Amino acid sequence: MMAERTFDLTLNPAIAMRVAALLRDVDADIESTDDDTGDARHEELDEDDFEELEAMGAPADDPRLNELEALINGLSQDAERDLVALVWLGRGDFSTDEWAEGRHQARERVQDGTAEYLADTPLAPDYIEEGLSALGYDLSDYNQTEV
């Protein structure tokens, strides 16, 4: 039985799903680059245009990395706030009953660097999906590759 959706987002859920898909693709590229060293890479990222991601194996002209940055940078501040709050909700930092407080805290977090913050958050794609589900959004309604 599908949960009733009781929360509306300023962020289009299809965009949230696209961000999750792009984060997975970028992370998969980095992990495959690290296979020869055996290192797990979830280090702090530099705030300057994903320099750390590029150093870990994502090329500067990686279209998925560029799309991720452009997509997130093109969001309104409220939509960025919802995206960060979805990650925190999915991670269990707060419950759906505390959604308003989570969004408020995310507003304080969303200044600059949301793309870098999400790229630096292990399991962010899973957390985005779990957050959407917790809010009552049926993920099968949203195609992960089209916005």
C-alpha positions in Angstrom: 0.0 0.0 0.0 1.4 3.4 -1.0 1.9 5.9 1.8 -0.2 9.1 1.4 1.9 12.0 0.4 1.5 14.7 3.1 4.4 16.9 2.2 4.9 19.0 -0.9 8.3 20.0 -2.0 9.5 23.1 -3.8 11.8 20.7 -5.6 10.4 18.6 -8.4 10.8 14.9 -7.3 11.9 14.0 -10.8 14.8 16.5 -10.4 15.7 14.9 -7.1 15.8 11.5 -8.8 18.0 12.8 -11.6 20.4 14.3 -9.0 20.5 10.8 -7.3 21.2 9.1 -10.6 24.0 11.6 -11.5 25.6 11.2 -8.0 25.6 7.4 -8.5 27.2 7.7 -11.9 29.9 10.1 -10.7 30.5 7.9 -7.6 30.7 4.7 -9.8 33.3 6.4 -12.0 35.4 7.4 -9.0 35.2 3.9 -7.5 36.2 2.2 -10.7 39.2 4.6 -10.9 40.2 3.5 -7.4 39.9 -0.2 -8.1 43.6 -0.4 -8.9 44.6 1.0 -5.5 41.8 -0.6 -3.5 41.2 2.7 -1.7 37.6 3.7 -0.8 37.3 7.3 -1.8 34.9 9.5 0.2 37.3 12.3 1.2 36.5 15.9 1.8 36.0 17.8 -1.5 37.4 21.1 -2.3 34.8 23.8 -2.8 36.4 25.0 -6.1 34.6 23.4 -9.0 35.0 19.8 -7.9 38.8 19.8 -8.1 39.0 16.9 -5.6 36.5 14.8 -7.7 38.6 15.5 -10.7 41.8 14.5 -8.9 40.1 11.3 -7.9 39.4 10.4 -11.4 36.4 12.3 -12.7 37.6 14.3 -15.8 36.9 18.0 -15.9 34.8 17.5 -19.0 32.8 14.6 -17.6 29.3 15.4 -18.8 27.6 13.8 -15.8 29.7 15.9 -13.4 29.0 19.0 -15.4 25.2 18.2 -15.5 25.1 17.5 -11.8 26.7 20.9 -11.0 24.6 22.8 -13.5 21.4 21.1 -12.4 22.0 21.9 -8.7 23.3 25.4 -9.3 20.2 26.1 -11.4 17.8 25.3 -8.5 16.2 27.9 -6.4 17.5 28.2 -2.9 14.3 26.6 -1.6 14.7 23.6 -3.9 18.4 23.2 -2.8 17.1 23.3 0.8 14.7 20.6 0.0 17.3 18.5 -1.6 19.7 18.7 1.4 16.8 18.1 3.8 15.8 15.0 1.8 19.3 13.6 2.3 19.1 14.3 6.0 15.7 12.8 6.3 16.8 9.7 4.3 19.8 9.4 6.6 17.7 9.5 9.7 18.9 12.8 11.0 15.2 13.8 11.6 11.8 12.2 11.1 9.0 13.3 8.8 7.3 14.9 11.9 10.4 17.2 12.0 10.4 18.0 8.3 9.9 21.7 8.8 12.8 21.9 11.2 15.0 19.9 8.8 14.2 22.3 6.0 15.0 25.2 8.3 18.4 23.7 9.2 19.0 23.0 5.5 18.3 26.7 4.7 21.2 27.6 7.0 23.4 25.0 5.2 22.5 26.0 1.7 24.7 29.0 1.0 27.1 27.7 -1.7 28.5 24.4 -2.6 25.4 22.2 -2.4 26.7 20.1 -5.4 30.0 19.5 -3.6 28.3 18.8 -0.3 26.1 16.1 -1.9 29.0 14.6 -3.9 30.9 14.4 -0.6 28.0 12.6 1.2 28.4 8.9 1.0 25.1 7.2 0.0 23.5 10.5 -0.9 21.6 9.0 -3.8 20.1 6.4 -1.5 19.2 9.0 1.1 17.5 11.2 -1.5 15.3 8.2 -2.5 14.6 7.2 1.1 13.7 10.8 1.9 11.3 11.0 -1.0 9.7 7.7 0.0 9.4 8.8 3.6 7.5 11.8 2.4 5.1 9.6 0.5 6.4 10.0 -3.0 6.2 6.8 -5.2 9.6 6.6 -6.8 8.2 4.5 -9.7 6.4 7.7 -10.8 9.6 9.4 -11.6 12.0 8.4 -14.4 15.6 8.7 -13.1 17.0 9.7 -16.5 14.7 12.4 -17.6 13.6 15.6 -16.0 
